[in-house]
Amino acid sequence: MLKLALTFLIIGVVLGLLGFGGIGGAFVGIAKILFFIAIALFLLFLVISLVAGKAVKDAVD
């Protein structure tokens, strides 16, 4: 997902430099949304793994 966000960011910047500010801004906005979704998913999976890791450790002991 971060690759897709980076792709949209690069396309948006190139479009902005070429004078297509409206669509370039839209691409940058999409990149920003994808980036924050990726960060939120990372944090969610981090919390889940920590909780599941404790549950497995407690079950083994």
Backbone as a ProteinNet text record, in pm:
[ID]
protein_1_A
[PRIMARY]
MLKLALTFLIIGVVLGLLGFGGIGGAFVGIAKILFFIAIALFLLFLVISLVAGKAVKDAVD
[TERTIARY]
82	0	87.2	201.9	291.3	350.4	371.8	420	317.2	190.5	83.6	75.2	89.3	87.4	203.9	321.9	438.5	419.4	359.1	331.4	237	129.4	35	102.4	189.4	258.9	348.6	424.5	514.4	435.2	328	245.4	184.5	138.5	79.5	178.9	301.5	404.1	441.2	454.8	488.3	376.1	251.2	139.3	136	167.1	171.4	279.1	394.8	503.4	470.9	390.7	353.1	236.1	180.1	74	-65.4	-77.5	-208.1	-232.2	-252.4	-260.2	-380.6	-493.9	-615	-603.5	-569.2	-557.7	-434.5	-329.5	-210.5	-241.7	-320.3	-362.4	-449	-532.3	-615.7	-528.6	-426.3	-336.2	-260.6	-218.1	-147.3	-242.9	-367.4	-467.2	-492	-499.6	-516.1	-394.2	-275.7	-153.1	-154.3	-201.7	-207	-304	-419	-517.3	-460.4	-397.3	-339	-229.2	-150.2	-43.9	-101.6	-204.5	-262	-334.2	-394.1	-454.6	-346	-232.5	-122.8	-69.1	-55.1	-7.7	-107.9	-237.4	-340.4	-340	-326.3	-320.9	-196.4	-84.3	37.9	18.1	-38.9	-60.6	-160.8	-265.3	-364.7	-300.6	-223.3	-159.1	-51.9	12.2	110.2	43.3	-68.4	-141.1	-193	-248.1	-299.3	-186.9	-71.3	39.2	90	92.5	136.1	38.8	-90.6	-192.1	-188.5	-178.6	-175.4	-46.7	63	189.2	183.3	119	103.3	13.3	-92	-183.6	-114.3	-30.8	42.6	144.5	213.7	314.3	249.1	131.8	59.4	11.3	-26.8	-76.8	36.9	157.4	271.1	320.9	321.1	373	280.6
-117.8	0	125.2	115.9	231.7	255.7	147.2	164.2	239.3	204.5	271.8	419.2	447.1	585.9	664.3	601.9	668.4	692.8	596.6	613.2	729.7	736.6	847.8	980.8	981.7	1105	1152.2	1061.4	1099.2	1148	1077.2	1119.8	1256.8	1278	1407.2	1521.6	1497.9	1602.4	1631.9	1527.9	1547.6	1624.5	1586.1	1658.6	1804.1	1827	1964.5	2046.5	1985	2056.3	2084.9	1998.5	2017.4	2113.8	2160.4	2259.2	2203.6	2077.3	2016.9	2012.6	2129.5	2141.1	2073	2077.5	2017.2	1867.8	1801.2	1655.4	1614.2	1695.1	1666.5	1673	1771.1	1782.3	1665.3	1617.6	1500.8	1377.6	1361.1	1246.8	1255.7	1374.2	1391.8	1365.3	1406.4	1378.3	1229.3	1157.2	1012.4	948.7	997.5	944.4	965.6	1082	1111.2	1017.2	992.6	902	760.7	713.1	579.3	566.2	672	669.5	654.7	731.8	724.5	592	534.3	401.4	298.1	308.4	214.6	227.5	348.9	369.4	313.2	336	284.3	131.9	69.4	-77.1	-130.2	-62.2	-103.2	-101.5	6.1	15.3	-88.4	-113.4	-213.7	-352.1	-389.1	-520	-530.2	-419.2	-419.1	-449.6	-384.7	-409.1	-552.1	-599.8	-737.2	-837.4	-815.1	-909.2	-908.1	-791.1	-785.5	-858.1	-839.8	-906.6	-1056.9	-1098.5	-1240.6	-1304	-1232.2	-1284.4	-1311	-1221.2	-1243	-1361.6	-1378.1	-1490.2	-1622	-1626.9	-1750.3	-1778.5	-1675.2	-1693.1	-1744.2	-1688.9	-1733.4	-1878.3	-1919.2	-2054.3	-2155.8	-2117.2	-2208.8	-2228.8	-2122.6	-2132	-2204
0	0	0	67.3	66.7	-72.2	-148.8	-286.5	-370.1	-349.1	-423	-382.8	-254.4	-208	-266.6	-270.3	-328.5	-478.1	-546.8	-689.8	-713.7	-635.9	-651.2	-618.4	-518	-483	-596	-655.2	-764.6	-885.2	-918.7	-1032	-1005	-882	-846.5	-856	-810.7	-817.3	-962.4	-1043.8	-1185.2	-1255.1	-1227.9	-1288.6	-1242.8	-1116	-1065.9	-1134.3	-1157.2	-1224.5	-1370.6	-1431.8	-1572	-1589.4	-1478.8	-1487.7	-1468.7	-1440.3	-1415.7	-1265.1	-1207.3	-1062.5	-1001.1	-1068.8	-1012.8	-997.5	-1104.4	-1098.3	-1019.6	-1024.5	-944.2	-796	-756.1	-616.2	-573.7	-665.6	-635.5	-612.3	-695.3	-679.3	-546.6	-510.3	-382.3	-266	-279.3	-176.2	-159.2	-270.7	-265.1	-198.6	-232	-170.9	-19.6	23.5	166	238.3	176.3	235.6	245	137.2	138.9	243.7	259.9	359.5	499.7	532.4	665.8	689.5	585.8	599.4	627.6	559.1	582	723.7	774.4	911.9	1011.6	987.8	1078.4	1079.3	962.6	957.1	1027.2	1010.6	1079.9	1230.6	1282.8	1426.8	1475.5	1397.7	1433.8	1442.5	1340.9	1341.6	1449.5	1481.5	1589.7	1723.3	1749.6	1874.5	1878.8	1767.9	1763	1787.3	1728.5	1746.9	1890.5	1953.5	2092.9	2184.6	2160.8	2242.1	2217.6	2092.3	2059.9	2111.4	2106.1	2156.7	2305.7	2380.4	2524.6	2551.8	2472	2492.2	2466.1	2363.2	2332.3	2441.9	2488.9	2593.7	2720.8	2756.6	2875.9	2859.7	2739.6	2717.3	2725.5	2685	2687.2	2829.5	2908.5	3046.9	3136.5
[MASK]
+++++++++++++++++++++++++++++++++++++++++++++++++++++++++++++

